[in-house]
Amino acid sequence: MLTFPTDDTHRGHAHGVDLDATFDFLNTLDRDDGFLREHLTTLDDALAWFVDRGVIHREGADRARAQASAQPAAAQRDLARVRAVRQALREVAEAIATHRVPSAGAIDTVNRALRARQVIELVAAPDGCSVDHRHVGDPVDDALARLAEPLVGELTAGHPERIRICASETCKWVFYDTSRTGRRRWCDMATCGNRAKAARHRARAKGAPQGITAEPTAQPTRPV
């Protein structure tokens, strides 16, 4: 495994990753009216997403692209690794939300990703020493470790009971419940929530006695 030195003087330096970024990563495979939609179709898509979210350095992404161009088979393996960690993190998130034990395979995959986290260490400085970090593993390893850490941190120092999966069978978006009561069921009340309300209204209207007509319900459209 390669170890890349840190150079914080470059622009595009990666910053802290929060739980929202982790959930955004999980939702790069989402559902559009029940059909799965993959947003990370290539390794380049994944690298661009990592850079846009500040997960890795732009220089690291460029280095990974150069390696992928020279070794197409390795690029496919890296993309498969990104998707495997994403799936494992989603399995863990869904297990937390549904109060069940995640699969052993998912736990192993997340643990392997976490082992590639950056290493904090002391370095010599003109006035004695200072604290720096170096990245263990390649840029993809680094990105996946950084994306796994917020979910793990939420288990130990957060509110894991607020992790939710959208109740809509055609959505299943992963989100964090920020409502006052902590009982939110839908990723967005304006889309999935309104669809559920409309479906219940139609069901009631269908079962209403003859001669009684329910008021029409406008059909919401999900934002693009």
Secondary structure as GFF3:
##gff-version 3
##sequence-region A 1 224
A	DSSP	beta_strand	3	4	.	.	.	ID=ss1
A	DSSP	alpha_helix	19	26	.	.	.	ID=ss2
A	DSSP	beta_strand	29	32	.	.	.	ID=ss3
A	DSSP	beta_strand	35	38	.	.	.	ID=ss4
A	DSSP	alpha_helix	43	52	.	.	.	ID=ss5
A	DSSP	alpha_helix	58	70	.	.	.	ID=ss6
A	DSSP	alpha_helix	72	98	.	.	.	ID=ss7
A	DSSP	alpha_helix	104	114	.	.	.	ID=ss8
A	DSSP	beta_strand	119	125	.	.	.	ID=ss9
A	DSSP	beta_strand	128	136	.	.	.	ID=ss10
A	DSSP	alpha_helix	139	157	.	.	.	ID=ss11
A	DSSP	three_ten_helix	160	162	.	.	.	ID=ss12
A	DSSP	beta_strand	163	165	.	.	.	ID=ss13
A	DSSP	beta_strand	174	176	.	.	.	ID=ss14
A	DSSP	pi_helix	189	193	.	.	.	ID=ss15
A	DSSP	alpha_helix	194	206	.	.	.	ID=ss16
###
